[in-house]
Amino acid sequence: MRDPYTVLGVPRDADAATIKKIYRRLAKQYHPDAKPGDARHAERFKEISAAYAIVGDAENRAKFDRGEIDNQGNPRQPEFTYRAGGDPRGGFQAGGFEFSGRPEDIFADLFSGFGGFGAGPRRGTRANRVAPGADRRYRLTVSFVDAAKGESPRLTLANGRTLAVKLPPGVATGQSIRLKGQGDPSANGGPAGDAIVDIDIAPHAFFRREGDDILLDLPVSLGEALGGATVEVPTLDGAVNLKVPKGSNTGTKLRLKGRGAVGEAGRGNQVVTLQVVLPEAPDEALAKWAAAHPYTVKRPA
C-alpha cells in the first residue's frame, strides 16, 4: 500500500477532524455498493479503509510517524548496530535501545535457525517470540431502526471480506465493537489482530430513543382528539392501529407495549405523544364553536 497520507490526500500535519472528514467523503464515494461489480472501485475502497486505519487512529498514527509500523500497520523490525569503541559494558544498540548482555547472546538470537552459530533459540528469547497482527479500525454508520432492533449490519473489511456485525442491546453512537481475529494477519505466525468498529447511529426523521423506549410525537386533528378515533401509527416493525381516546389533548401519552427497542430484558415500549393540530384555514363554524366555548389554558408564568 502507498503512504496512507498520500492515499487519503491529506498533509502529514492534518488534524484528526480533517482526516475523518476526508475519509468519510472518500469512503462514501468509493464504497463497493456505489458501483457493484467494479473491482477497481472496491480495491480503492480497501486502500482508503486501510490508510484510515493507520492515520485515523491516534495510536497507530503516532507509531507510523515514529517509524514503528509500516504502511500496512505491521511492526518494523529494529536495526541492530554494534557500538564500537571498546565500551566497557560490551553494549549493543538496536533502534535506540541499548543491550548490556553478552554480544554472543544477541547474535545467537539473530542467527539461531541458520545452524552452527550460537546455541539456537532459547526459551523467552526474541527469536522464538511471535507478534500478533495489527488491529484495524473501522467506522460503521447504522440506521436508527437497525440499531434499535439489534440487527446485524454488514461491514466490508480492508481485505474485501464482508461480514455481519452483531450489535449489542442499547448500542449508541461512539461505542466500539471488537471483532476478534478480524484484523491484519501476523507477519511471523502469531494470531491475527482484531477489527475495532466505531459505531455511528444515524438519526431518524421522527423516532427518538430514551433507554429502551421509542418516542414519537403524533399529530391528530381536533375532531380525532375530541371525538376519539383509530389512527395509523408508524413503529419499528411497521404501521399499527392506535386508539385515540375521546377528549385527548396535546401532550396525552399513549403506550404501545413491546414496540420499543431491544434491551437486556427484552423490548421496551413505544410512547406516542399526541399533538392536536388545527386546520390550516379554520372555517366559520369552528370559530363560532370556539367563541361559544371559551376556556383557559396554562401558560408559563
ABEGO torsion letter per residue (X at the ends): XBBAAAAAGBBAABBAAAAAAAAAAAAAAABAAABBGBAAAAAAAAAAAAAAAAAABAAAAAAAAAGABBAAGBBBBBBBBBBBGGBAAGBBBBGGBBBABBAAAAAAAAABGAEGBEAEBBBGBAAABBBBBBBBBBBBBBBAAAAAAGBBBBBBBAAGBBBBBBBBBGBBBGBBBBBBGABBBBAAGBBBBBBBBBBBBBBBAABBBBEABBBBBBBBBAAAAAAEBBBBBBBAAEBBBBBBBBGBBBGBBBBBBGABBBBAAEBBBBBBBBBBBBBABBBAAAAAAAAABBBBBBBBX
